[in-house]
Amino acid sequence: MRELAPLSVRNQPVRVNRVVSVVALLVIVGLVGNSQAADYKSGWYVGDSGSELNLNSAESFGEQIWVFGDSGLILISSDFGQTWAPTASPISEDIHYSDSAFGALAIAGNSGMLLLKQEVNSDWVELPLSESINGISLTGNNSLVAVGNEGAMWRYGGSNWEFIPTGVDEDLLGVSFLDEDLGVAVGENGTIIFSEDGGQSWDYRDAPSEVIESPIVSVEFFSSVRIYAVTEQGHIIKSAREGTTDVGFLWNLVEIERHYPPGTNEFVGELTSLGVTIHSIDVVSTNKFLLVGAGGYVSMSNDGGNIVRQQINPAGNNTSLYEIAMIDGFDGIVIGEQGLVLWTDRAGEDEPVGFEVINFNDFDNFVDYSKDMLFAGFIATIKIVVFGIVMGFLFGVTLAMCKTSPTSMKYMVERFDPKMVRVVGILLAIGGLYQFYIAVPKIADLGLDGIENIFIPVGDPGSFGRVLLGIGLTFVGVLFMTHDGKFSKLDLKGFKLNPWGVRPLNTIATLYTDFFRNTPLIVQFMFIHFGLQLGRLIQEPAQAFLEDSTGGVAQFIKDEFLNDRAYISAICDLGFNSGAYQCETIRGAIQAIPSAQMEAGRSIGLTYLQTMRRVIMPQAIRICIPPMGNEMVNLVLNSSLAMVIGYAELTRQGKLITAVTFQMAYTWGMVLVSYFVITWTLALILRRLEESTRIPGLGMTGGE
C-alpha cells in the first residue's frame, strides 16, 4: 500500500499557490499611487473688450466676431477676438440672445425687443414682439423662431409674427435650427420638442430619466446626425440618427467616464453630471464641443462627452462665463460678466510648460502614468465578473432543471377529464389563431420577401412574439382538442410521432440556450445595450423605486449598481451568455447521477423539486465544478468584450492608455498580467473548492 505523505506536506502546494496568487494581486494593487505633477498654462488669453458691462451673447458673422451685452452694447473683432471696437447700437436695452445663419444676424432681449440684419452691411430691421423671450434661432435669411415662458413660441415668416402652439407648458429656454426645416427646442423639466417643418408644428421627445426634472439650458443642432444639449446641472445629452430612426427622436444621457480638473491628468471618473452650473454649449464637430458656465468654468470634450477636460481660465474662477462662440475647430472666444473676453487659437487646450515631455519609453514613467487607469479597469473587470458568475450560475441551474424536467404534455392533462381537456383545447386554439390574426397583417406590411423573412424579429419583434405564441397555443390547442384519453401516437406513413411526449420546460430552455450559444457574444453585447437598451430599462425603474431611500443597502445599490447603464448591461449579458453554457454543464452532471437516486427520493415522499434540491443537485454540482471552472475562466476573458458598449474595464483602459502613450508592448503586457492574476486566482479557488467537495470513491486515481 502506498504510504500517504503527512497532511502538512500534502497541503503545502495549495498554500504556496494561494500565497503566490495573493502576492501577484498585491503587485497590481501596488501600482496605485500619486500621479506625476506637472505645470500647465492656459490655452485661453484675455482680450481687451474696453467695457465693464456684462457680455451675454456672441456670434461669428461675416469675417468678424460680434459680441452683445448689457445696455445695447455691440463689440466687433476682426482679429479672432484679440482686439475689440464698439459699434453703433440701435437700442439701449440689454441684449441677451443672438443667432447667425443663412447670411443673416438676429439679436433679442428678454423684453421682446428683436432686430434682424440680413447682410453684413445692411441696416438693422426691428421686429418687435412685445413678449418675454428666452431664445431665438434663424430659419432663413428673413425668418426666425423665438421661444418664451410656459411653452410660448413665435415664428416670423418675413412679414409678421405668428404664435405657434407647442403642446407644452414648461418654460422654453433654448432653440436651434439646422436648416429651414429641422429644429429643436428645450426647456424646464427636461422638455425637448422637435420640428420638421420650419417650426410650424412641434412634437414632444422623451428626455433621459436623469434630466426629466432639470432645466435644459442650451441646445445646438449641429448636423443631420447629431444634436447636443446640456442641463443647468451639467448633464450632457445627445441625439443621433440610429438606423432609420429620425434624428432628434431618441435622446441619451452621456455617461462621463472622466472629468479632468484643469491642468492635470488626474480625473474624477464615471459621472452622469459635471456637477457644474452650465450656461452654454458650442459644438465644433460631430464629437467635439466646448462648455462654459458659472465660476469661470470652461471645458472641452473630443469624444462626445465621455471624457471632459476642464481648462484653465486665466481670468480666475470668480467670473461667470455666459457664452462661447467657435469660428472653427481652433479659433474662438468666451465671454462673461464685467466685460470679460477670452480668445484662443488652439480650442483652449492647456499647454504643458516648465517640464520635459514624459518619455513613455521609460517603463517607470509609463507605469507612473498608467497605473491609476489600469487599476480602475482591474476593479471594473472584477465587478462585472463576480456578478456575471453568480447570475450565470443561477440561470444555469434553473435552465438545467428545466431541461431535465420529465414534465410532459401527457403528465399535464392525464389527471383531468378528457371532455374538460378538449374544451380547454378549443379555447387555446382560438387564442392561438387570434395571435396570427393580429400579427400576420403587420408582418406583411414589412414588405419582406423570401429569405428576408428571417429578419422579422428585428423589424417587428412584437408581431414575431405573437407568432411564436400563436404557434405554441395552436399546437397545444389542437393536441388537447384531439385528446381521447388514450394519448395515441401519430402515424405518418410509418413514421410515428408522440406529441404527448413534448416537454414544455425543456423546449423553452432549449430555445434559450440555442440562441445564446449560436450568436457571437460581442453582438449580444451591442444588441442588449444599444438595441434593447436593457441597462436603461433596468436603471430607470430601479432608481425611481429607490428614489426616496437613503443610506444602508439602498444607497449602496444606487451608488454601485445603478449609476452606470453600461455596467448593468455588461452584467446581464455575461450572466445570460454564461447561463446558457453552464446549463449544459450542469445538465450533463445531473444525467450522470444514477436514476436510482431520483427513484429513492420519490419513494420516501419527496416531490420532484424536493428531490432535485436535496438529493440530485448537491451531487451534480460537485461533479461539474471542474468544467464550470473552465466556463468561469472563459467568462473573465469574455468580459473584455464589454469595451464595445463603453464599459471601462481592463481592455478599454488599455486602449485609452495606448492612445496617449503609443506603448503597445507595455500596455498590453500589463493588461495580460492583470487578466492572468484574475483568472489564476479564480482557478485556484475553484481547484480548492473541487478538492474540498470531492465525492469519495468517484473519479480516477493514479498509482505509483
Buried (B, 14 or more C-beta within 10 A) or exposed (E): EEEEEEEEEEEEEEEEBBEEBEEBBEEBEEBEEEEEEBEBEBBBBBBEBEBEBBBBBBBBBBEBBBBBBBEBBBBBBEEBBBBBEEEEBBBEEBBBBBBBBBBBBBBBBBBBBBBBBBEEEEEBBEBEBEBBBBBBBBBBBBBBBBBBBEBBBBBBBEEEBEEBEBEBEBBBBBBBBBEBEBBBBBBBBBBBBBBBEBBBBBBEBEBBBBBEEBBBBBBBBBEBEBBBBBBBBBBBBBBBBBEEEBBBBBBBBBBBBBBBEBBBBEBEBBBBBBEBBBBBBBBBBBBBBBBBBBEBBBBBBBEBBBBBBBBBBEBEEEBBBBBBBBBEEBBBBBBBBBBBBBBBBEBBBBEEEEEEEBEBEEEEBBBBBBBBBBBBBBEBBBBBBEBBBEBBBEBBBBBBBBBBBEEBBBEBBBEEEBEEBBEBBEEBBEBBEBBBEEBBEBBEEBEBEEEEEEEBEEBBEEBBEBBBBBEBBBBBBBBBBEBEEEBEEEEEEEEEEEBBEBBBBBEBBBEBBEEBEEEEBBEBBBBBBBBBBBBBEBBBEBBEEBEEEEEEEBEEBBEEBBBBBBBBBBBBBBBBBBBBBBBBBBBBBBEEBEEEBBEEBBEEEBEBEEBBBEBBBEBBBBBBBEBBBEBBBBBBEBBBBBBBBBBBBBBBBBEBBBEBBEBEEBBBEBBEEBBEBBBBBBBBBBBEBBEEEEEEEEEEEEEE
